[in-house]
Amino acid sequence: MADDIDVLLKFCDEQWTQCRQLETQRALVTNFVITVAAASLAFMGTKGFVPSSLPLGAILVFLGLYGAITSEKLYERWQFTRNRSRYWRKRIDELMPNTRLLELQNQADKEYSHHLQHIRLHWLWVSLHLTVSLVGMGCITIILFKMR
């Protein structure tokens, strides 16, 4: 039985390593999008909202959408790996009922209470990327109105 538990613990560990890797990837994508967006806006700020800045606005729209979709996909993969780990923890709890892992986890979850608990973190990341797209659309709109 100890071998079974060791195998399950190893699987759990691998899944949480994968979860951390997915979060790192999300952070890298977000950093890239924000860096390029800041550079594009700085360039537009010095050059002005002129027709030659239209591609920069389009880049902002594209990068924001790409970041939002990528964040959502990485969150989906994170949920997948986390759910696998939950099944393995459940099996460990079945093999070693004296540890009361699930009972302790549920108790800790019930005691956790925070006023921002209902806000999903992944929606904050997605909304950040969508804001970049909206800023890009705003820049394009300003440029097009100035061209009239």
Buried (B, 14 or more C-beta within 10 A) or exposed (E): EEEEBEEBEEBBEBBEEBBEBBBEBBEEBBEBBBEBBEEBBEEBEEEEBEEEBBEBBBBBBBBBBBBBEBBBBBBEBBEEBBEBBBEBBEBBBEEBEEEEBBEEEEEEEEEEEEEEEEEEEBEEBBEBBBBBBBBBBBBBEBBEEEEE
